[in-house]
């Protein structure tokens, strides 16, 4: 009689534990299925909309990897229900037998029921939002779930695998041709990739962005400008690299306006690209073109600007020099750097253009900065005073010019910096 009572209590306790475990697993499974259903609806709506934003891509915030992981976890949760039921089928005898699913894998399922006649474990109720620990059951059918859009599409069409192999072969070959700078053959191969991919998978395939990038770079080097600009009008991974290549190619082909248009777009590597272009133009002594690019705002522009300004002054391009020197002055003011040299150069550039009023204003500011930084006995102070005297003389005021010259040491007046020479 006592043994029968113990058996009934144990069985009842086991059933309670089973019900609680199954409920928890079912709750988690239900939550996941809601998420999966929402993801599927979003994906279908996106495809039905005609994919207006960027053909061949998923919604921007759609995480395909997380989507597949959710499916895998849901499958495991469903298996857990089976495990709980199997483990409590019998309250006596040996552990539950092995479960075989599709003859893919066989793993002994542990007997989770309490031993007959032993103390029963109290039922523990987990919070409703708690995540139930899942049994990590290495089933082959779970491992073969797709992990990419390509695998999903391939699984729907028995012949798709061959298409996939052909496409990837062409892509690999195109990448090699691109590295070899054989842009014509790379373009041909990539166009085949696009055509076959769209025929087999529509506009939704994983390698869409990479193919678009490589094709755009090929077209860029082949000077197929319209095709490149059509590509960069859309959004895709690798677009920044295409923009960098396009800007440099436009410059190399003396298509200055087109290059300037590209470089006014914000993209990764833009500042470095601009700095490189300005430096190259300076090396080639193309000062007039360098002025246009140096005038665009970019990080680290002060040093290239200095080079352009020096080149313009050496080649008597005073209007261009004035424009660049003003940009340099702004850069220095922002970082609170010394401005006396730049102010002096601006005064001289204005004098060369016979703009005496501006020259005088710039030079007086330069004198103030010289006094504040090096004092009134430094050679740099004397250089700026001599420039001011030249400005007054050029403006028809010899009396004021002579007054400024009186501030200079006699050895300078004797010929080191004669009033008539440019500094």
C-alpha positions as CSV (number, residue, x, y, z in Angstrom):
1,X,0.0,0.0,0.0
2,X,2.8,2.4,1.0
3,X,4.7,1.6,-2.3
4,X,1.5,2.3,-4.3
5,X,1.1,5.7,-2.6
6,X,4.7,6.6,-3.3
7,X,4.3,5.6,-6.9
8,X,1.2,7.7,-7.3
9,X,2.8,10.8,-5.7
10,X,5.9,10.4,-7.8
11,X,3.9,10.1,-11.0
12,X,1.8,13.1,-10.1
13,X,4.9,15.1,-9.3
14,X,6.5,14.0,-12.6
15,X,3.4,15.1,-14.5
16,X,3.5,18.5,-12.9
17,X,7.2,18.9,-13.8
18,X,6.5,17.8,-17.3
19,X,3.6,20.2,-17.7
20,X,5.6,23.1,-16.4
21,X,8.6,22.3,-18.7
22,X,6.4,21.8,-21.8
23,X,4.5,25.1,-21.1
24,X,7.8,27.0,-20.8
25,X,9.1,25.5,-24.1
26,X,5.8,26.2,-25.8
27,X,5.8,29.8,-24.6
28,X,9.3,30.4,-26.0
29,X,8.5,28.6,-29.2
30,X,5.3,30.7,-29.6
31,X,7.3,33.9,-29.1
32,X,9.8,32.9,-31.7
33,X,7.2,31.9,-34.2
34,X,5.6,35.4,-33.9
35,X,9.0,37.0,-34.6
36,X,9.6,34.7,-37.6
37,X,6.1,35.4,-39.0
38,X,6.7,39.1,-38.7
39,X,10.1,38.8,-40.5
40,X,8.6,36.7,-43.3
41,X,5.8,39.3,-43.8
42,X,8.3,42.2,-43.9
43,X,10.4,40.3,-46.4
44,X,7.4,39.5,-48.6
45,X,6.1,43.1,-48.5
46,X,9.6,44.3,-49.4
47,X,9.8,42.0,-52.4
48,X,6.2,42.8,-53.5
49,X,6.9,46.6,-53.3
50,X,9.2,46.3,-56.3
51,X,12.3,46.9,-54.2
52,X,12.3,50.6,-55.1
53,X,15.3,51.6,-53.0
54,X,18.1,49.3,-54.1
55,X,17.3,46.3,-56.3
56,X,18.7,43.0,-55.0
57,X,19.0,44.0,-51.4
58,X,17.2,43.2,-48.2
59,X,15.4,45.9,-46.2
60,X,18.1,47.9,-44.5
61,X,17.3,46.7,-41.0
62,X,16.6,43.1,-41.9
63,X,19.1,40.7,-40.2
64,X,19.0,37.5,-42.3
65,X,21.4,35.7,-40.0
66,X,19.3,36.4,-37.0
67,X,16.2,35.3,-39.0
68,X,17.8,31.9,-39.7
69,X,19.1,31.6,-36.2
70,X,15.5,32.1,-34.9
71,X,14.3,29.3,-37.1
72,X,17.0,27.0,-35.8
73,X,16.1,27.8,-32.2
74,X,12.4,27.3,-32.8
75,X,13.2,23.9,-34.2
76,X,15.2,23.0,-31.1
77,X,12.4,24.3,-28.9
78,X,10.0,22.0,-30.7
79,X,12.4,19.1,-30.2
80,X,12.6,19.9,-26.5
81,X,8.9,19.2,-26.1
82,X,9.5,15.8,-27.5
83,X,12.4,15.2,-25.2
84,X,10.4,16.2,-22.1
85,X,7.5,13.8,-23.1
86,X,9.9,10.9,-23.9
87,X,11.8,11.4,-20.7
88,X,8.7,11.1,-18.5
89,X,6.9,8.3,-20.4
90,X,7.9,5.8,-17.7
91,X,8.5,6.3,-14.0
92,X,10.3,3.0,-13.7
93,X,12.8,0.9,-15.5
94,X,15.8,1.9,-17.6
95,X,16.2,5.4,-19.1
96,X,14.1,6.3,-22.1
97,X,15.2,4.7,-25.4
98,X,17.1,6.5,-28.1
99,X,15.1,8.9,-30.4
100,X,16.0,8.6,-34.1
101,X,14.9,11.5,-36.4
102,X,15.1,10.7,-40.1
103,X,18.0,8.2,-39.3
104,X,20.2,11.3,-39.3
105,X,21.5,11.2,-35.8
106,X,20.8,9.2,-32.7
107,X,21.4,10.6,-29.2
108,X,20.2,8.9,-26.0
109,X,17.6,11.1,-24.3
110,X,18.2,11.5,-20.5
111,X,15.6,10.2,-18.1
112,X,14.4,13.4,-16.4
113,X,11.9,11.8,-14.0
114,X,12.8,11.3,-10.4
115,X,13.8,7.8,-9.3
116,X,11.0,5.5,-8.0
117,X,10.7,5.8,-4.3
118,X,13.1,8.7,-4.0
119,X,12.3,12.2,-2.9
120,X,10.6,14.3,-5.5
121,X,12.0,17.7,-6.6
122,X,9.8,20.7,-5.9
123,X,8.3,22.4,-9.0
124,X,10.0,25.6,-9.9
125,X,8.0,28.2,-11.8
126,X,10.1,30.3,-14.1
127,X,9.1,33.9,-14.8
128,X,7.0,34.3,-17.9
129,X,9.6,36.1,-19.8
130,X,12.5,33.8,-18.8
131,X,14.4,32.0,-21.5
132,X,14.1,28.3,-21.1
133,X,17.5,26.6,-21.4
134,X,17.4,24.4,-24.5
135,X,18.8,21.0,-24.9
136,X,21.7,21.2,-27.4
137,X,20.7,18.2,-29.6
138,X,23.1,17.9,-32.6
139,X,20.6,17.0,-35.3
140,X,21.8,17.0,-38.8
141,X,18.6,18.4,-40.1
142,X,19.1,21.5,-38.0
143,X,22.6,22.0,-39.2
144,X,21.5,22.0,-42.8
145,X,19.2,25.0,-42.5
146,X,20.2,27.7,-45.0
147,X,22.5,30.5,-43.8
148,X,22.2,32.8,-46.8
149,X,19.7,34.0,-49.5
150,X,21.7,32.0,-52.1
151,X,21.1,28.8,-50.2
152,X,17.4,29.5,-49.8
153,X,17.1,30.0,-53.6
154,X,19.2,27.0,-54.4
155,X,17.1,24.8,-52.2
156,X,14.0,25.7,-54.3
157,X,15.5,24.7,-57.6
158,X,17.4,21.4,-58.1
159,X,19.4,23.0,-61.0
160,X,20.3,26.1,-59.2
161,X,23.4,24.7,-57.7
162,X,25.0,24.4,-61.1
163,X,24.0,28.1,-61.8
164,X,25.6,29.0,-58.5
165,X,28.9,27.3,-59.4
166,X,29.0,28.9,-62.8
167,X,28.3,32.3,-61.4
168,X,30.9,32.1,-58.7
169,X,33.5,30.9,-61.2
170,X,32.8,33.9,-63.3
171,X,33.0,36.2,-60.3
172,X,36.4,34.8,-59.2
173,X,37.7,35.1,-62.7
174,X,36.4,38.7,-62.9
175,X,38.1,39.6,-59.6
176,X,41.4,38.3,-61.0
177,X,41.0,40.3,-64.2
178,X,40.3,43.4,-62.2
179,X,43.4,42.9,-60.1
180,X,45.4,42.5,-63.4
181,X,43.8,45.8,-64.6
182,X,42.2,43.9,-67.5
183,X,39.0,46.0,-67.1
184,X,37.4,45.1,-70.5
185,X,37.4,41.3,-69.7
186,X,36.4,41.9,-66.1
187,X,33.4,44.0,-67.4
188,X,32.3,41.2,-69.8
189,X,32.5,38.5,-67.1
190,X,30.6,40.7,-64.5
191,X,27.8,41.5,-67.0
192,X,27.4,37.7,-67.5
193,X,27.2,37.3,-63.7
194,X,24.5,39.9,-63.5
195,X,22.5,38.5,-66.4
196,X,22.6,34.9,-65.1
197,X,22.0,35.8,-61.5
198,X,18.9,37.8,-62.3
199,X,17.6,35.0,-64.5
200,X,18.2,32.4,-61.8
201,X,17.5,34.4,-58.6
202,X,15.7,37.6,-59.6
203,X,17.0,40.8,-58.1
204,X,17.7,39.2,-54.7
205,X,21.1,37.5,-54.5
206,X,23.9,37.8,-52.0
207,X,26.7,38.9,-54.4
208,X,24.7,41.8,-55.9
209,X,26.5,44.6,-54.1
210,X,30.0,43.1,-54.7
211,X,29.2,42.6,-58.4
212,X,27.9,46.1,-58.7
213,X,31.0,47.5,-57.1
214,X,33.4,45.6,-59.4
215,X,31.4,46.4,-62.5
216,X,31.3,50.1,-61.6
217,X,35.1,50.2,-61.0
218,X,35.6,48.4,-64.4
219,X,33.4,50.9,-66.2
220,X,35.2,53.7,-64.4
221,X,38.6,52.7,-65.7
222,X,37.0,52.1,-69.2
223,X,35.6,55.7,-69.0
224,X,32.0,54.4,-69.3
225,X,30.9,57.4,-67.3
226,X,27.2,57.1,-67.7
227,X,27.2,53.5,-66.5
228,X,29.2,54.4,-63.5
229,X,27.0,57.3,-62.5
230,X,23.9,55.1,-62.9
231,X,25.5,52.7,-60.4
232,X,26.5,55.3,-57.8
233,X,23.0,56.8,-58.0
234,X,21.9,53.7,-56.0
235,X,23.0,52.6,-52.5
236,X,25.2,49.5,-52.2
237,X,28.1,48.1,-50.2
238,X,31.3,49.3,-51.8
239,X,29.9,52.5,-53.3
240,X,32.5,54.6,-51.4
241,X,35.3,52.7,-53.2
242,X,33.7,53.4,-56.5
243,X,33.4,57.1,-55.7
244,X,37.1,57.2,-54.8
245,X,38.1,55.6,-58.1
246,X,35.8,57.7,-60.1
247,X,37.1,61.0,-58.7
248,X,40.7,60.0,-59.5
249,X,39.8,58.9,-63.0
250,X,38.0,62.1,-63.7
251,X,41.0,64.0,-62.6
252,X,43.4,61.9,-64.7
253,X,41.2,62.7,-67.7
254,X,41.1,66.4,-66.9
255,X,37.3,66.2,-66.2
256,X,37.7,68.7,-63.4
257,X,34.0,69.7,-63.0
258,X,32.9,66.1,-62.9
259,X,35.6,65.3,-60.3
260,X,34.6,68.3,-58.2
261,X,31.0,67.2,-58.3
262,X,31.9,63.7,-57.0
263,X,34.2,65.1,-54.2
264,X,31.4,67.3,-52.8
265,X,29.6,64.1,-51.9
266,X,30.4,62.8,-48.4
267,X,31.9,59.3,-48.5
268,X,34.4,57.2,-46.7
269,X,38.0,58.1,-47.7
270,X,36.9,61.4,-49.3
271,X,39.4,63.6,-47.3
272,X,42.3,61.3,-48.1
273,X,41.3,61.2,-51.8
274,X,41.2,65.0,-52.0
275,X,44.5,65.4,-50.3
276,X,46.1,62.9,-52.7
277,X,44.6,64.6,-55.7
278,X,45.8,68.1,-54.6
279,X,49.3,66.7,-53.9
280,X,49.5,65.0,-57.3
281,X,48.4,68.2,-59.0
282,X,51.1,70.2,-57.2
283,X,53.8,67.6,-58.3
284,X,52.6,68.1,-61.9
285,X,52.6,71.9,-61.3
286,X,49.0,72.2,-62.4
287,X,48.4,75.1,-60.0
288,X,45.2,76.4,-61.6
289,X,43.5,73.1,-61.3
290,X,44.9,72.4,-57.8
291,X,43.3,75.7,-56.7
292,X,39.9,74.3,-57.5
293,X,40.3,71.2,-55.5
294,X,42.1,72.8,-52.6
295,X,39.1,75.1,-52.2
296,X,36.9,72.2,-51.1
297,X,36.7,71.8,-47.4
298,X,38.3,68.6,-46.1
299,X,40.1,67.4,-43.0
300,X,43.9,67.9,-43.2
301,X,43.7,70.5,-46.0
302,X,46.0,73.1,-44.5
303,X,49.3,71.5,-45.6
304,X,48.1,70.9,-49.2
305,X,46.8,74.5,-49.2
306,X,50.3,75.8,-48.2
307,X,51.9,73.9,-51.1
308,X,49.3,75.3,-53.6
309,X,49.7,78.9,-52.3
310,X,53.5,78.7,-52.6
311,X,53.2,77.4,-56.2
312,X,50.8,80.2,-57.1
313,X,53.1,82.9,-55.7
314,X,56.1,81.5,-57.5
315,X,54.2,81.6,-60.7
316,X,52.8,85.1,-60.1
317,X,49.3,83.7,-59.9
318,X,48.3,86.4,-57.4
319,X,44.5,86.2,-57.6
320,X,44.7,82.4,-57.1
321,X,47.3,82.9,-54.3
322,X,45.0,85.3,-52.5
323,X,42.1,82.9,-52.7
324,X,44.1,80.0,-51.2
325,X,45.8,82.2,-48.6
326,X,42.4,83.3,-47.2
327,X,41.5,79.6,-46.9
328,X,44.8,79.0,-45.0
329,X,44.1,82.0,-42.7
330,X,40.7,80.5,-41.8
331,X,42.3,77.2,-41.0
332,X,44.9,78.8,-38.7
333,X,42.3,81.0,-37.0
334,X,40.1,77.9,-36.3
335,X,43.0,76.1,-34.6
336,X,44.4,79.4,-33.0
337,X,47.7,79.1,-34.8
338,X,50.1,81.9,-35.6
339,X,48.9,84.0,-38.6
340,X,51.6,86.6,-39.1
341,X,53.2,84.8,-42.1
342,X,49.8,84.3,-43.8
343,X,48.8,87.9,-43.2
344,X,52.2,89.1,-44.6
345,X,51.7,86.9,-47.7
346,X,48.1,88.2,-48.2
347,X,49.4,91.8,-48.1
348,X,52.1,91.1,-50.7
349,X,49.6,89.3,-53.0
350,X,47.3,92.3,-52.8
351,X,50.1,94.7,-53.5
352,X,51.1,92.7,-56.6
353,X,47.5,93.1,-57.8
354,X,47.7,96.9,-57.0
355,X,44.9,96.5,-54.4
356,X,46.6,99.0,-52.1
357,X,43.7,99.3,-49.6
358,X,43.5,95.6,-48.9
359,X,47.3,95.3,-48.9
360,X,47.6,98.0,-46.3
361,X,44.9,96.4,-44.0
362,X,46.5,93.0,-44.3
363,X,50.0,94.4,-43.6
364,X,48.9,96.4,-40.5
365,X,47.4,93.2,-39.1
366,X,50.6,91.4,-39.9
367,X,52.6,94.1,-38.1
368,X,50.5,93.7,-35.0
369,X,51.0,89.9,-35.0
370,X,54.7,90.3,-35.5
371,X,55.0,92.5,-32.5
372,X,52.9,90.1,-30.4
373,X,54.9,87.1,-31.4
374,X,58.5,88.1,-32.1
375,X,58.8,91.7,-30.9
376,X,60.1,94.9,-32.6
377,X,63.7,93.8,-33.1
378,X,63.3,90.6,-35.1
379,X,64.2,90.3,-38.7
380,X,60.6,89.2,-39.4
381,X,59.2,92.4,-38.0
382,X,61.5,94.4,-40.2
383,X,60.4,92.4,-43.3
384,X,56.8,93.3,-42.7
385,X,57.6,97.0,-42.0
386,X,59.5,97.1,-45.3
387,X,56.5,95.6,-47.0
388,X,54.2,98.3,-45.5
389,X,56.6,101.0,-46.7
390,X,56.4,99.6,-50.3
391,X,52.6,99.5,-50.1
392,X,52.5,103.2,-49.1
393,X,55.0,104.1,-51.9
394,X,52.9,102.2,-54.5
395,X,49.8,103.9,-53.3
396,X,51.4,107.3,-53.9
397,X,52.2,108.2,-50.3
398,X,56.1,108.5,-50.3
399,X,56.0,110.5,-47.0
400,X,54.3,107.6,-45.1
401,X,56.6,105.1,-46.9
402,X,59.7,107.0,-45.6
403,X,58.2,107.1,-42.1
404,X,58.0,103.3,-42.1
405,X,61.5,103.0,-43.5
406,X,62.8,105.0,-40.5
407,X,61.9,102.1,-38.3
408,X,64.4,99.8,-40.1
409,X,68.1,99.3,-39.1
410,X,70.6,101.1,-41.3
411,X,72.1,97.9,-42.7
412,X,68.7,96.9,-44.1
413,X,68.4,100.4,-45.6
414,X,71.8,100.0,-47.2
415,X,70.6,97.3,-49.5
416,X,69.5,94.1,-47.7
417,X,65.8,94.9,-48.2
418,X,65.7,97.9,-50.5
419,X,62.3,99.5,-50.7
420,X,61.7,98.9,-54.4
421,X,62.2,95.1,-54.2
422,X,59.5,92.6,-53.5
423,X,59.8,90.4,-50.4
